[in-house]
Amino acid sequence: MVFILNILFITHRDNFQGSSRSLMSLLEGLQELGVVPFVVNPRESLFTEALRSKGIQCAILPVPWWNSGKVIARLHNYQIRIVKSFYMNEKHV
């Protein structure tokens, strides 16, 4: 059985330094494991260029500090299902 896991990442930083570089490393590692990442970034930047060069989908949406429901509501335009929780019982571990 093939299990594809899509994960949404929302960042409020538009530069490509410190935390954004760490996030890029995480995304690349997850891709190697078959995870499909999708990133929301507040504006076009070196970070979004790097994402696209690695084949990582991203959307440009305003991201208010500490995030708000407005951003999540706009994501429905991208047809992303947001998983709020994931539960595995002992049979699946």
C-alpha positions in Angstrom: 0.0 0.0 0.0 1.3 3.4 -1.0 0.6 6.2 1.4 1.1 9.8 0.1 1.2 12.4 2.8 0.6 16.0 1.7 1.8 18.6 4.3 1.1 22.3 4.3 3.8 24.7 5.7 2.9 28.3 6.4 5.8 30.7 6.9 5.7 34.4 7.7 9.3 35.0 6.6 10.0 35.9 3.0 13.8 36.0 3.2 16.1 33.1 2.5 18.1 33.0 5.7 18.2 31.1 9.0 14.7 29.6 9.5 13.8 29.6 5.8 17.0 27.7 5.0 16.3 25.2 7.8 12.7 24.8 6.5 14.2 24.1 3.0 16.4 21.4 4.4 13.4 19.8 6.1 11.3 20.0 3.0 14.0 18.4 0.9 14.4 15.6 3.4 10.6 15.0 3.5 10.5 14.9 -0.3 13.0 12.1 -0.2 10.6 10.2 2.0 7.7 10.6 -0.4 6.0 13.5 1.4 4.5 16.2 -0.8 5.1 19.6 0.8 3.1 22.8 -0.1 4.4 26.1 1.3 2.5 29.4 1.8 4.8 32.4 1.8 3.8 36.1 2.1 5.5 37.3 -1.1 7.8 36.3 -3.9 11.4 36.1 -2.8 14.6 34.1 -3.1 12.9 31.5 -0.9 10.0 31.0 -3.3 12.5 30.8 -6.2 14.4 28.1 -4.3 11.2 26.2 -3.5 10.2 26.2 -7.2 13.7 25.1 -8.3 13.3 22.0 -6.0 9.8 21.3 -7.4 8.1 22.3 -4.2 4.7 23.9 -4.8 4.0 27.3 -3.1 1.4 30.0 -2.9 1.8 33.6 -2.2 -0.7 34.7 0.4 -0.5 37.4 3.0 0.4 35.7 6.3 -0.4 37.8 9.3 1.7 37.3 12.5 0.6 34.2 14.4 -1.6 33.2 11.5 -5.3 33.6 11.3 -8.3 31.9 9.9 -8.3 34.2 6.8 -5.2 32.5 5.4 -6.7 29.0 6.0 -9.9 30.1 4.3 -8.0 31.2 1.2 -6.3 27.9 0.9 -9.5 26.3 -0.3 -8.8 28.0 -3.6 -5.8 25.6 -3.9 -7.9 22.5 -3.3 -5.8 21.4 -0.3 -7.3 19.3 2.4 -6.0 20.3 5.7 -5.5 17.4 8.1 -6.1 18.5 11.7 -5.0 15.3 13.4 -3.6 11.9 12.5 -4.2 8.8 14.7 -2.6 5.5 14.4 -3.6 2.6 16.6 -1.2 -0.3 17.6 -2.1 -2.3 14.5 -0.6 0.4 12.2 2.6 1.0 14.2 
